[in-house]
């Protein structure tokens, strides 16, 4: 009796001491995350899932994928997603039509939105761009790809109306151009790598060379942000942690990128995977706050998005550019920076 009682007492004491180790796992809060697969800026979502970082922040992501940003933001009213990322053009469109807030920057895509021509035709086009008048350019309209392409046309002294714009999704552009359709193709990475491999196409202009700064963005449904600001901050911390980790682990990042792209149906050589990293700057928490800083007037981010909004207005996609202060906010980045736990997680490599 006494021996049995002692054994039970020891068990109770052991449970008390090690309760934390055997307690049920903390419940994960579901959060809807939208993105486009096989893109460099969405790689942090995949890495965070592989590494278990969502769970560390108490989040369980429910992913939804879209072929492009326009249908992605159009799905916001259905509440099929809560947070996500896309190009800056869909972000402005989402702000104007669907109350979507921009809360961060995924990467600088200026060098990754390009205009391509067939290698044998490229020299003549660059020598005399006026010869493009009346010919077809294959584009995904209302996109950063079109924004870069129009900046390139402007650089060459041409207007949108000088060429026949054929509106196609990126996969359709690759197929059509490889089959001999169109003289120019406006695509973004990694589609330009695929187009180069399939048709021998050559980049003849980028958003960067044409003076168009193209940031990718992180965004959130305004209603969700108002109801769950802490979850939005945790989401940002996860994304930023993945970005910081990528910067410190290049080889493993390329290995994971290869898997992520292959899952999305994109199979490209490792040299292109490395090129993704080298041509698409990403930003840490401190860098995000600096780019979004309005203490001395409009932020760099404000200026980039305003110019892009002017493009959307010029194409008739939106009737007026929303005030950048109405949809771009650093509130949630600042919440990450102000919380020691979140900041440490976001900055950890």
Beta strands, then each sheet from edge to edge (+ up, - down):
strand 1: 29-35
strand 2: 59-65
strand 3: 83-87
strand 4: 100-108
strand 5: 113-118
strand 6: 136-139
strand 7: 164-167
strand 8: 184-188
strand 9: 201-206
strand 10: 215-221
sheet 1: 2+ 1+ 3+ 10- 4+
sheet 2: 7+ 6+ 8+ 5- 9+
end
